Amino acid sequence: MTSFLDPLISFVSAHAWLAYLTLFLAALLEAVPVVGSVIPGSTIILALSALVPGGELKLQWVLLAAAIGAVLGDGSAYWIGHRQQREILNTWPLTSYPRVVAESESFFRRFGAWAVFFARFVPPIRAFVPVTAGALGMTPAKFYAVNIPAILLWAPAHVLPGVLAVSALHQYFGVPHHGHPFKHIWILMVVAVAIIGGLGIWYYRRRQNGLVATSKPRG
């Protein structure tokens, strides 16, 4: 697998703008209802953060790409909900995810404006709360007053772990930034955790749906 990552890292070094575009799109699409529950945006951001200490990517541009993508993604979802109101919650493709929509609405009603803040850190609700906030009548001023600070915390929380981990090896253990497999290990570890977490969530939701189906009275 590291033999696959070596040319990938070299490609990123030569075409950094594509990596920034990927980060931007990952953050944007992760905020889109339904699509965001499939796109592994956080995984992409966490994995690529390992390329900052070696100079393949610049920290300020990684943070900016992720933050702008998240602002535009959340904002687009919010305005769709704001314009169509509750009708959007009863429209395809949201009707294909009634449980998540219900959880998002319950989350929003429970925490109010703070739901927009907390949801930024809780997939897959992250992809549904902005549109729910708009559909339930949250004002634009209140939405952005909570959403933007959340994103300004969310972006570093996803980028800095990889940066700090690789930098710590370089500073305290003398491990060189270039040519060392730790950045490969970090990327592979992030991907592995994302896959295991995704399978765990899928199994849990499938089990919950099975319990709901068996508990319904048979006519």
ROPA-659240 format. One record per residue (C-alpha): residue number from 0; residue in three letters; x negated, y, z. Coordinates in steps of 0.02 Angstrom, whole numbers, plus 32768, in hexadecimal, padded with zeros to 4 digits. Example, Ala and Ser with C-alpha at 12.3 -4.5 7.8 and 13.67 -1.06 7.14 Angstrom:
REM residues 2
> pos/code/east/north/up
> 0/ALA/7D99/7F1F/8186 $
> 1/SER/7D54/7FCB/8165 $
//
This chain:
REM residues 219
> pos/code/east/north/up
> 0/MET/8000/8000/8000 $
> 1/THR/7F70/8078/8025 $
> 2/SER/7F31/805B/7F73 $
> 3/PHE/7FD9/80A0/7F3A $
> 4/LEU/7FCF/8136/7FAE $
> 5/ASP/7F20/816A/7F78 $
> 6/PRO/7F52/819F/7EC7 $
> 7/LEU/7FF2/81EB/7F0F $
> 8/ILE/7F8E/8259/7F86 $
> 9/SER/7F17/8288/7EF8 $
> 10/PHE/7FAC/82B7/7E8C $
> 11/VAL/7FF4/8324/7F16 $
> 12/SER/7F4C/837B/7F28 $
> 13/ALA/7F4C/83A5/7E6F $
> 14/HIS/8005/83D2/7E64 $
> 15/ALA/8030/841B/7F0D $
> 16/TRP/80C3/847D/7EC7 $
> 17/LEU/811D/83D9/7EA3 $
> 18/ALA/8107/83A6/7F58 $
> 19/TYR/8150/844C/7F93 $
> 20/LEU/81E0/8437/7F1A $
> 21/THR/81FD/8387/7F5D $
> 22/LEU/81FF/83CA/800F $
> 23/PHE/827A/8452/7FDE $
> 24/LEU/82EF/83D8/7F86 $
> 25/ALA/82E2/835A/8014 $
> 26/ALA/8318/83DC/8094 $
> 27/LEU/83A0/8421/8022 $
> 28/LEU/83EE/837C/7FEF $
> 29/GLU/83E7/833A/80A1 $
> 30/ALA/8465/83C2/80CF $
> 31/VAL/84E0/8395/8045 $
> 32/PRO/8579/8333/8081 $
> 33/VAL/8570/8279/8057 $
> 34/VAL/84CD/8291/7FF4 $
> 35/GLY/8474/82C1/8094 $
> 36/SER/849F/821C/80E5 $
> 37/VAL/843E/81C3/805B $
> 38/ILE/83AC/8237/8034 $
> 39/PRO/831B/8216/80AF $
> 40/GLY/82EE/82CE/80BB $
> 41/SER/82A5/82C7/816A $
> 42/THR/823B/8230/813B $
> 43/ILE/81F3/828A/80A3 $
> 44/ILE/81C9/8325/810A $
> 45/LEU/817A/82C1/8198 $
> 46/ALA/8114/8257/8121 $
> 47/LEU/80D1/82E7/80B8 $
> 48/SER/80A0/8348/8155 $
> 49/ALA/8008/82D5/8162 $
> 50/LEU/7FC1/8329/80C6 $
> 51/VAL/7FB4/83D5/8118 $
> 52/PRO/7F16/83BF/8183 $
> 53/GLY/7EB0/8382/80EE $
> 54/GLY/7EE0/8419/8087 $
> 55/GLU/7F4A/83BC/8007 $
> 56/LEU/7FDC/8428/8040 $
> 57/LYS/7FE5/84CF/809B $
> 58/LEU/8044/84D3/8141 $
> 59/GLN/809B/8579/8121 $
> 60/TRP/80DD/8541/8078 $
> 61/VAL/8116/8498/80BC $
> 62/LEU/8178/84F0/8147 $
> 63/LEU/81BE/8571/80CF $
> 64/ALA/81F6/84EF/804E $
> 65/ALA/824C/8486/80D3 $
> 66/ALA/829F/851C/8127 $
> 67/ILE/82E0/856C/8087 $
> 68/GLY/8322/84C5/8049 $
> 69/ALA/837E/84A8/80EE $
> 70/VAL/83C7/8559/80F0 $
> 71/LEU/8408/8549/803E $
> 72/GLY/8448/8499/805B $
> 73/ASP/84A3/84C1/80FD $
> 74/GLY/84E2/8565/80B8 $
> 75/SER/8527/8516/8019 $
> 76/ALA/8583/8491/807D $
> 77/TYR/85C7/8515/80F4 $
> 78/TRP/8609/8585/8069 $
> 79/ILE/865F/84F3/8013 $
> 80/GLY/86BA/84CE/80B5 $
> 81/HIS/86DB/8586/80D7 $
> 82/ARG/872F/85A0/802F $
> 83/GLN/8794/8500/8027 $
> 84/GLN/87BC/84F4/80E2 $
> 85/ARG/87FD/844D/8124 $
> 86/GLU/882B/8414/8075 $
> 87/ILE/8775/83E8/8055 $
> 88/LEU/8775/836B/80E5 $
> 89/ASN/8802/830C/8090 $
> 90/THR/87AF/830C/7FE5 $
> 91/TRP/873E/828B/7F92 $
> 92/PRO/86B2/8263/7FB6 $
> 93/LEU/86CC/8292/806D $
> 94/THR/8763/8220/8074 $
> 95/SER/86ED/818E/8059 $
> 96/TYR/869A/81B6/8100 $
> 97/PRO/872D/81D0/8178 $
> 98/ARG/86CB/8198/8212 $
> 99/VAL/863A/8211/81F8 $
> 100/VAL/86B3/829F/81CC $
> 101/ALA/8715/827B/826B $
> 102/GLU/8674/8276/82D1 $
> 103/SER/863C/831B/8285 $
> 104/GLU/86E2/836E/82AB $
> 105/SER/86E1/832B/835D $
> 106/PHE/862C/8363/8372 $
> 107/PHE/8659/8412/8335 $
> 108/ARG/86F4/8421/83A2 $
> 109/ARG/8693/83E7/843A $
> 110/PHE/85FB/8458/8429 $
> 111/GLY/8640/84E7/83C1 $
> 112/ALA/85BB/8552/8370 $
> 113/TRP/8533/84EE/83C7 $
> 114/ALA/8567/8457/835F $
> 115/VAL/8516/84AA/82C8 $
> 116/PHE/8475/84BA/832B $
> 117/PHE/8472/840A/8372 $
> 118/ALA/84AC/83B6/82D0 $
> 119/ARG/840D/83F1/8277 $
> 120/PHE/83B0/8370/82DE $
> 121/VAL/8430/82E2/82D4 $
> 122/PRO/843E/8280/8232 $
> 123/PRO/84B4/8252/81DF $
> 124/ILE/8528/82D2/8232 $
> 125/ARG/84AF/8358/81F5 $
> 126/ALA/84F5/8342/8146 $
> 127/PHE/85AA/8359/817C $
> 128/VAL/85AF/83DD/8206 $
> 129/PRO/858D/8477/8199 $
> 130/VAL/861E/8451/8124 $
> 131/THR/868A/8427/81BC $
> 132/ALA/865B/84CC/820E $
> 133/GLY/8693/8529/8173 $
> 134/ALA/8732/84C3/8162 $
> 135/LEU/8762/84E5/8217 $
> 136/GLY/8751/85A0/8205 $
> 137/MET/86A7/85CA/8251 $
> 138/THR/8677/867A/8219 $
> 139/PRO/85DD/868F/81A8 $
> 140/ALA/8588/8702/8227 $
> 141/LYS/8599/8683/82B3 $
> 142/PHE/8564/85F2/8242 $
> 143/TYR/84C2/8644/8209 $
> 144/ALA/849D/8688/82B7 $
> 145/VAL/8493/85D4/82F3 $
> 146/ASN/845B/857B/8255 $
> 147/ILE/83C0/85E0/822B $
> 148/PRO/8370/85D4/82D9 $
> 149/ALA/8394/8518/82D6 $
> 150/ILE/833A/8507/822F $
> 151/LEU/82A7/856E/826D $
> 152/LEU/8292/84ED/82F7 $
> 153/TRP/82BF/8457/828B $
> 154/ALA/823A/8478/8205 $
> 155/PRO/81A4/847B/827C $
> 156/ALA/81EB/83E6/82DB $
> 157/HIS/81E1/8381/823B $
> 158/VAL/813D/83C3/81F9 $
> 159/LEU/80CC/83DB/8291 $
> 160/PRO/80C8/8327/82D3 $
> 161/GLY/806A/82E9/823A $
> 162/VAL/7FFB/8383/8234 $
> 163/LEU/7FCD/8376/82EC $
> 164/ALA/7FB0/82BA/82E8 $
> 165/VAL/7F38/82C0/8254 $
> 166/SER/7EE4/835F/8296 $
> 167/ALA/7EC9/830F/8341 $
> 168/LEU/7E6C/827D/82F4 $
> 169/HIS/7DFE/82F5/8294 $
> 170/GLN/7DD9/8368/8327 $
> 171/TYR/7DC7/82ED/83B7 $
> 172/PHE/7D8A/824F/8362 $
> 173/GLY/7D27/8297/82D1 $
> 174/VAL/7D92/8242/824F $
> 175/PRO/7D7F/829A/81A6 $
> 176/HIS/7E1C/82E0/8154 $
> 177/HIS/7DEF/829A/80AA $
> 178/GLY/7DD9/81E4/8085 $
> 179/HIS/7E1C/81A4/812C $
> 180/PRO/7EB0/812D/8130 $
> 181/PHE/7F08/817E/81C6 $
> 182/LYS/7F71/81ED/8157 $
> 183/HIS/7FA3/814F/80FB $
> 184/ILE/7FD0/80FE/81A2 $
> 185/TRP/8037/8195/81D3 $
> 186/ILE/8098/8195/8130 $
> 187/LEU/80B7/80DA/8137 $
> 188/MET/80EA/80E4/81EF $
> 189/VAL/8168/816E/81CC $
> 190/VAL/81B3/810C/813B $
> 191/ALA/81BA/806C/81A2 $
> 192/VAL/8211/80C3/8235 $
> 193/ALA/828D/8114/81BD $
> 194/ILE/82B7/806C/816E $
> 195/ILE/82CC/8016/8217 $
> 196/GLY/8334/80A8/8259 $
> 197/GLY/83A0/80A9/81BD $
> 198/LEU/83BF/7FEE/81C9 $
> 199/GLY/83E8/8001/8281 $
> 200/ILE/8468/808A/825E $
> 201/TRP/84B2/8025/81CE $
> 202/TYR/84C3/7F8B/823C $
> 203/TYR/850F/7FEE/82CB $
> 204/ARG/8590/8042/825C $
> 205/ARG/85BA/7F9F/8206 $
> 206/ARG/85D3/7F4C/82AF $
> 207/GLN/863E/7FDD/82ED $
> 208/ASN/86AA/7FD5/8250 $
> 209/GLY/86BE/7F1A/826A $
> 210/LEU/86F5/7F33/831D $
> 211/VAL/8773/7FB8/82E7 $
> 212/ALA/87B8/7F45/8260 $
> 213/THR/87CD/7EB1/82D7 $
> 214/SER/881F/7F1C/835D $
> 215/LYS/88AA/7F57/82E8 $
> 216/PRO/894F/7EFB/8301 $
> 217/ARG/897E/7E8A/8272 $
> 218/GLY/8A26/7EA8/8227 $
//
